[in-house]
Amino acid sequence: MKEFEYITGVFDLRKKKLIITDGEILMKVGKNNIQTIKKDDLESVRYGVEFIKGLELYIGREYLFYFKPKQGKQIKVNFKSFYRYKLKEKHQLYNDIINTLWDVHLYNLTDAIINKVLSGEVVTISGVSISMSGISIGKEIINYKDLQIKYFYDYLAVSSVSKPDICRLMYFSKDENAVVAGDILSYLIKKSNEEKSAQ
């Protein structure tokens, strides 16, 4: 179990606590306000950093996490740094939460989505339909041999090697499960290549 204490920012000074255990994700605000999502009920995750703009310049950053259950209310965790105040501390907190999420929950979520695809289901992430035979972006179909993925700071780029204009950007903070899409697609590309080599 890991606990992360934080305050949202200057307009909300309440102490909050994110608790990540092997079996659930909890957010506590005060003594009585507790939100919980059980591990098996976790449907999607989003996280990222958004810049806060003043009149003309950027004045801060907001670190965001969203945890959505299969049913019920999502958990939102956010904390801000203005004018670089405690920026290193906030950034370290953000990275520590991400690392813990992957260690405890996100590999499991990734495996669950992969198993859905392997069992014949079509899974949609950020408007991209993922199946055993490849992915669909709009009306275009890309098989795994022709698929390339590229990681950027706040999004994943998915495109065709032969037709690079067929592409989709998956934003980690805005698109549900975009943070695990790269691992899912990498696995399916590898599996497809192994199957072709075995033939």
N, C-alpha and C positions, 0 to 999 in steps of 0.2 A: 504493500500500500504506500502511495506517495501523496502528500498534501502540499498544495500550493496556495499561499495566501497572497491576496492582492486587493487593491482598490481600483475602481474603474478610472477615476480621474478627479480633477478639481471640483467638478459639479456633483460628484457622488463619492463621498469619503467613507462610506460604510465598508467595514472589513468583510471580505468575502473569501471563501475557501473552496478550491476545486480539489476533490479527492478522487484519485484513480486507484481502484483495486482490481484484483484479478476477475472479480465478478460483476463490477458495476462502475458507473461514473456518477459522482454526486457533486452538487454545488450547494453550499451552505451560505446563507445571508442571515447573520444573527443566529439566534438559538433555535428558532422554530421554523424558519423558511428553508426547506430542504427540497431540492429536486433530484430525482434519481432515475437513471436509465440502466437497466440490467444488461449485461453483456449480450445475451441472446436477443434482446429487443433493439439493439443498436442497428439502425438501418443505414445511416449515412453520417459522414463527417466532412466539415469544411474548416479550413483555417487559412490565415494569411495576414498580411500587413497592409493597411491602407494609410495613405498620407493625408494629413489634415491641412487644408489650405486656409490661409488668412485672406486678407484683402488682395494681396498681390503675390505673396510668397507662401511656401509650405512652412508651417509652424510646429508641426508635430507628427506623431505616428499613433495609429490605433492598431493594437494587436487583437485579432479576432479568432474565436473558436465557436463552432456551432455543432451540436450533437443532436441528431434527430432520431427519435425512437420510431418503431413501427406504428405505434399509436400513442397519442398524447402530445404534450407540449415539449418543444425542443429546449435544450439548455444552451444558453448563450453566455460565453465568457469573453469579456473584453477589458482591456486596460490600455491607458494612454500615456504618452510622454510628450510634453510640450517644451519647446525650446531646448531640447536635448537634456532636460532635467531627468536624472536617473535613467538615461537611455541605455547604458550598458547593463544595468540591473534588469530593466524591463526586457531587453533583448535576450538576456540569459534565461529569464523566466520563460519566455516564449519558446526558446529552443529546448529547455528542460521538459516543458509540457509535451512538445512534439515527440521528443525521444521516448518519453514514458508512454505516450499513446501508442507509438509503434511497437514498443516492447510488449505491452499488455493487451492492446485491442486491435490495432490496425492490420497486423498480419492475419489475425483471425477473420476480420472483415474481408480482407483480400481473398483469403482461401474460400470463404463462403460464396463470394461472387464468382470466383473461378469455377467452383463446383456447380453452380447454377448453369454456367455456360457449357460446361462439360456434359451436363445432363440433358442438354438440348434447349435450354431456355435462351431467350434473347434479352440481354441486359442493356439498358440505355443509360449512358452517362454523358451529360453535357450535349445532348442531341446526337450522340454517336451510338448507333446500335451495334452491340458486340455479340457475335455468335461464333460457333465452332468453325465456320468456313471463312470468316473475315469480319470486317466492319462495314457499316453503311453510313455514309454522310449524305443526307438528303436522298437523292436517287442514285448516287454513285456508290458502287461496291468496291472495296479494296480487300484483296486477299492478303494473308499474312506475309507471303513472300514479297509483296510489293509495299508493305507498310513500314513507315519509319516514324519514330517518336523522338522528340527533342525536349529536354528539360530546360526551363528558364526559371527565373527567380519566383515569379508568381503565377506561372501557367505552364501547361504541357501542350506542345504542338504535335498534332497527329496529322500525317499526310501520306499521299501516294508518292513512291519513289519515281515512277514513270510519268506521273502527272502532278507535279508539285502544287499546282493551283487548286487541287482537290485537298482541302485541309480544314482542320477545325482546331481552335484554341480552347483548351479546358482550363478555366481559371480556378485556382485552388481555394480562394476565399468566397467565390460566388456559385460555383457549380458543385452540386452534391457528389461526393466521392471522386472528384477529380484528383484528390491527393493520393488515391490508391489506383487510379486508372493506369498509370505508367507500369506499375508492378503487374497488374492484370494482363496488359497487352504484351509486356515483355515475356511473360510466361507462355502466352498463347503463340507468340512468334517463335519462341524456342521449341515448343511442342510441335508446331507445324513443320519446322525445319527438320526435327528429329524423325518425324513420320515420313517425310520425303526421302531422307537419307536411307531409311530402312527399306524403302521400296526397291 
